Amino acid sequence: TGFNLKKRPTMAMCNNTKISVQRKATD
């Protein structure tokens, strides 16, 4: 997540949150 935060602070956080939720729901 570090490199993503450097590129897109807000977008990266939003995307990471969505991915985390999707992974938890899928798993």
mmCIF file of the N, C-alpha and C atoms, coordinates in Angstrom:
data_MODEL
# 
_entry.id   MODEL 
# 
loop_
_atom_site.group_PDB 
_atom_site.id 
_atom_site.type_symbol 
_atom_site.label_atom_id 
_atom_site.label_alt_id 
_atom_site.label_comp_id 
_atom_site.label_asym_id 
_atom_site.label_entity_id 
_atom_site.label_seq_id 
_atom_site.pdbx_PDB_ins_code 
_atom_site.Cartn_x 
_atom_site.Cartn_y 
_atom_site.Cartn_z 
_atom_site.occupancy 
_atom_site.B_iso_or_equiv 
_atom_site.pdbx_formal_charge 
_atom_site.auth_seq_id 
_atom_site.auth_comp_id 
_atom_site.auth_asym_id 
_atom_site.auth_atom_id 
_atom_site.pdbx_PDB_model_num 
ATOM 1  N N  . THR A 1 1  ? 0.840   -1.208  0.000  1.00 0.00 ? 1  THR A N  1 
ATOM 2  C CA . THR A 1 1  ? 0.000   0.000   0.000  1.00 0.00 ? 1  THR A CA 1 
ATOM 3  C C  . THR A 1 1  ? 0.870   1.252   0.000  1.00 0.00 ? 1  THR A C  1 
ATOM 4  N N  . GLY A 1 2  ? 2.104   1.138   0.455  1.00 0.00 ? 2  GLY A N  1 
ATOM 5  C CA . GLY A 1 2  ? 2.985   2.294   0.555  1.00 0.00 ? 2  GLY A CA 1 
ATOM 6  C C  . GLY A 1 2  ? 3.158   3.012   -0.777 1.00 0.00 ? 2  GLY A C  1 
ATOM 7  N N  . PHE A 1 3  ? 3.541   2.276   -1.812 1.00 0.00 ? 3  PHE A N  1 
ATOM 8  C CA . PHE A 1 3  ? 3.768   2.914   -3.114 1.00 0.00 ? 3  PHE A CA 1 
ATOM 9  C C  . PHE A 1 3  ? 2.465   3.481   -3.679 1.00 0.00 ? 3  PHE A C  1 
ATOM 10 N N  . ASN A 1 4  ? 1.343   2.821   -3.414 1.00 0.00 ? 4  ASN A N  1 
ATOM 11 C CA . ASN A 1 4  ? 0.053   3.322   -3.897 1.00 0.00 ? 4  ASN A CA 1 
ATOM 12 C C  . ASN A 1 4  ? -0.301  4.637   -3.213 1.00 0.00 ? 4  ASN A C  1 
ATOM 13 N N  . LEU A 1 5  ? -0.025  4.735   -1.922 1.00 0.00 ? 5  LEU A N  1 
ATOM 14 C CA . LEU A 1 5  ? -0.370  5.942   -1.181 1.00 0.00 ? 5  LEU A CA 1 
ATOM 15 C C  . LEU A 1 5  ? 0.438   7.122   -1.720 1.00 0.00 ? 5  LEU A C  1 
ATOM 16 N N  . LYS A 1 6  ? 1.680   6.855   -2.122 1.00 0.00 ? 6  LYS A N  1 
ATOM 17 C CA . LYS A 1 6  ? 2.514   7.938   -2.645 1.00 0.00 ? 6  LYS A CA 1 
ATOM 18 C C  . LYS A 1 6  ? 1.949   8.438   -3.968 1.00 0.00 ? 6  LYS A C  1 
ATOM 19 N N  . LYS A 1 7  ? 1.456   7.532   -4.784 1.00 0.00 ? 7  LYS A N  1 
ATOM 20 C CA . LYS A 1 7  ? 0.920   7.928   -6.091 1.00 0.00 ? 7  LYS A CA 1 
ATOM 21 C C  . LYS A 1 7  ? -0.447  8.587   -5.946 1.00 0.00 ? 7  LYS A C  1 
ATOM 22 N N  . ARG A 1 8  ? -1.354  7.914   -5.265 1.00 0.00 ? 8  ARG A N  1 
ATOM 23 C CA . ARG A 1 8  ? -2.709  8.472   -5.112 1.00 0.00 ? 8  ARG A CA 1 
ATOM 24 C C  . ARG A 1 8  ? -3.178  8.288   -3.674 1.00 0.00 ? 8  ARG A C  1 
ATOM 25 N N  . PRO A 1 9  ? -2.940  9.280   -2.827 1.00 0.00 ? 9  PRO A N  1 
ATOM 26 C CA . PRO A 1 9  ? -3.290  9.182   -1.403 1.00 0.00 ? 9  PRO A CA 1 
ATOM 27 C C  . PRO A 1 9  ? -4.751  8.797   -1.179 1.00 0.00 ? 9  PRO A C  1 
ATOM 28 N N  . THR A 1 10 ? -5.675  9.573   -1.724 1.00 0.00 ? 10 THR A N  1 
ATOM 29 C CA . THR A 1 10 ? -7.098  9.323   -1.466 1.00 0.00 ? 10 THR A CA 1 
ATOM 30 C C  . THR A 1 10 ? -7.580  8.089   -2.210 1.00 0.00 ? 10 THR A C  1 
ATOM 31 N N  . MET A 1 11 ? -7.314  8.037   -3.502 1.00 0.00 ? 11 MET A N  1 
ATOM 32 C CA . MET A 1 11 ? -7.793  6.926   -4.331 1.00 0.00 ? 11 MET A CA 1 
ATOM 33 C C  . MET A 1 11 ? -7.245  5.600   -3.825 1.00 0.00 ? 11 MET A C  1 
ATOM 34 N N  . ALA A 1 12 ? -5.986  5.573   -3.467 1.00 0.00 ? 12 ALA A N  1 
ATOM 35 C CA . ALA A 1 12 ? -5.371  4.338   -2.994 1.00 0.00 ? 12 ALA A CA 1 
ATOM 36 C C  . ALA A 1 12 ? -6.082  3.833   -1.743 1.00 0.00 ? 12 ALA A C  1 
ATOM 37 N N  . MET A 1 13 ? -6.352  4.735   -0.818 1.00 0.00 ? 13 MET A N  1 
ATOM 38 C CA . MET A 1 13 ? -7.024  4.342   0.428  1.00 0.00 ? 13 MET A CA 1 
ATOM 39 C C  . MET A 1 13 ? -8.417  3.790   0.124  1.00 0.00 ? 13 MET A C  1 
ATOM 40 N N  . CYS A 1 14 ? -9.139  4.470   -0.754 1.00 0.00 ? 14 CYS A N  1 
ATOM 41 C CA . CYS A 1 14 ? -10.494 4.022   -1.100 1.00 0.00 ? 14 CYS A CA 1 
ATOM 42 C C  . CYS A 1 14 ? -10.437 2.660   -1.776 1.00 0.00 ? 14 CYS A C  1 
ATOM 43 N N  . ASN A 1 15 ? -9.523  2.516   -2.728 1.00 0.00 ? 15 ASN A N  1 
ATOM 44 C CA . ASN A 1 15 ? -9.400  1.252   -3.457 1.00 0.00 ? 15 ASN A CA 1 
ATOM 45 C C  . ASN A 1 15 ? -8.990  0.129   -2.516 1.00 0.00 ? 15 ASN A C  1 
ATOM 46 N N  . ASN A 1 16 ? -8.022  0.405   -1.639 1.00 0.00 ? 16 ASN A N  1 
ATOM 47 C CA . ASN A 1 16 ? -7.566  -0.621  -0.704 1.00 0.00 ? 16 ASN A CA 1 
ATOM 48 C C  . ASN A 1 16 ? -8.694  -1.051  0.215  1.00 0.00 ? 16 ASN A C  1 
ATOM 49 N N  . THR A 1 17 ? -9.508  -0.097  0.641  1.00 0.00 ? 17 THR A N  1 
ATOM 50 C CA . THR A 1 17 ? -10.624 -0.422  1.525  1.00 0.00 ? 17 THR A CA 1 
ATOM 51 C C  . THR A 1 17 ? -11.620 -1.315  0.800  1.00 0.00 ? 17 THR A C  1 
ATOM 52 N N  . LYS A 1 18 ? -11.955 -0.962  -0.437 1.00 0.00 ? 18 LYS A N  1 
ATOM 53 C CA . LYS A 1 18 ? -12.915 -1.753  -1.210 1.00 0.00 ? 18 LYS A CA 1 
ATOM 54 C C  . LYS A 1 18 ? -12.370 -3.151  -1.449 1.00 0.00 ? 18 LYS A C  1 
ATOM 55 N N  . ILE A 1 19 ? -11.083 -3.242  -1.803 1.00 0.00 ? 19 ILE A N  1 
ATOM 56 C CA . ILE A 1 19 ? -10.470 -4.549  -2.065 1.00 0.00 ? 19 ILE A CA 1 
ATOM 57 C C  . ILE A 1 19 ? -10.489 -5.392  -0.792 1.00 0.00 ? 19 ILE A C  1 
ATOM 58 N N  . SER A 1 20 ? -10.162 -4.770  0.330  1.00 0.00 ? 20 SER A N  1 
ATOM 59 C CA . SER A 1 20 ? -10.147 -5.501  1.597  1.00 0.00 ? 20 SER A CA 1 
ATOM 60 C C  . SER A 1 20 ? -11.531 -6.044  1.906  1.00 0.00 ? 20 SER A C  1 
ATOM 61 N N  . VAL A 1 21 ? -12.549 -5.240  1.702  1.00 0.00 ? 21 VAL A N  1 
ATOM 62 C CA . VAL A 1 21 ? -13.928 -5.666  1.974  1.00 0.00 ? 21 VAL A CA 1 
ATOM 63 C C  . VAL A 1 21 ? -14.301 -6.806  1.034  1.00 0.00 ? 21 VAL A C  1 
ATOM 64 N N  . GLN A 1 22 ? -13.947 -6.675  -0.230 1.00 0.00 ? 22 GLN A N  1 
ATOM 65 C CA . GLN A 1 22 ? -14.277 -7.711  -1.205 1.00 0.00 ? 22 GLN A CA 1 
ATOM 66 C C  . GLN A 1 22 ? -13.566 -9.008  -0.859 1.00 0.00 ? 22 GLN A C  1 
ATOM 67 N N  . ARG A 1 23 ? -12.307 -8.917  -0.475 1.00 0.00 ? 23 ARG A N  1 
ATOM 68 C CA . ARG A 1 23 ? -11.546 -10.119 -0.121 1.00 0.00 ? 23 ARG A CA 1 
ATOM 69 C C  . ARG A 1 23 ? -12.156 -10.804 1.092  1.00 0.00 ? 23 ARG A C  1 
ATOM 70 N N  . LYS A 1 24 ? -12.505 -10.014 2.094  1.00 0.00 ? 24 LYS A N  1 
ATOM 71 C CA . LYS A 1 24 ? -13.110 -10.580 3.305  1.00 0.00 ? 24 LYS A CA 1 
ATOM 72 C C  . LYS A 1 24 ? -14.436 -11.252 2.968  1.00 0.00 ? 24 LYS A C  1 
ATOM 73 N N  . ALA A 1 25 ? -15.229 -10.595 2.131  1.00 0.00 ? 25 ALA A N  1 
ATOM 74 C CA . ALA A 1 25 ? -16.532 -11.144 1.766  1.00 0.00 ? 25 ALA A CA 1 
ATOM 75 C C  . ALA A 1 25 ? -16.352 -12.426 0.946  1.00 0.00 ? 25 ALA A C  1 
ATOM 76 N N  . THR A 1 26 ? -15.370 -12.386 0.027  1.00 0.00 ? 26 THR A N  1 
ATOM 77 C CA . THR A 1 26 ? -15.131 -13.552 -0.831 1.00 0.00 ? 26 THR A CA 1 
ATOM 78 C C  . THR A 1 26 ? -14.583 -14.713 -0.005 1.00 0.00 ? 26 THR A C  1 
ATOM 79 N N  . ASP A 1 27 ? -13.572 -14.410 0.812  1.00 0.00 ? 27 ASP A N  1 
ATOM 80 C CA . ASP A 1 27 ? -12.951 -15.455 1.619  1.00 0.00 ? 27 ASP A CA 1 
ATOM 81 C C  . ASP A 1 27 ? -13.939 -15.928 2.683  1.00 0.00 ? 27 ASP A C  1 
# 
